[in-house]
Amino acid sequence: MSTLINASIKTSELKKIDKNKIIKGEKDSYIPITISVNDESRYGKNVSITIAQDQDERSNKAEKHYLGNGSVIWTDGKVLKGQNQSTNKSSSVSNDDMDDLPF
């Protein structure tokens, strides 16, 4: 584990979520969210939670729906991009494989 974040979501904001954003799964429904960690903090908060936007919303710079905020409370300084474990095993690359790359 490389980072711990404490955050809270305003229950009043949950009532305002656009129903079209809710994804219906086989067993439950889901709300896609985006959690961003900022380099600067305001009032001791450097984490924000928003409803995830699709490509069109991002391209059109649509207003974000903020759900809440938080703070990074611990980090070892390394945050890795999440990857599917099955992908990691089949796509591992050794340093020898990278020797012939042009950069």
Secondary structure, DSSP 8 states (H G I E B T S, - for coil): --EEEEEEE-HHHHTT--GGG-EE-SS-EE--EEEEEEEEEETTEEEEEEE---HHHHHTT----EEEEEEEEEE-S-------HHHHHHT---HHHHTT---
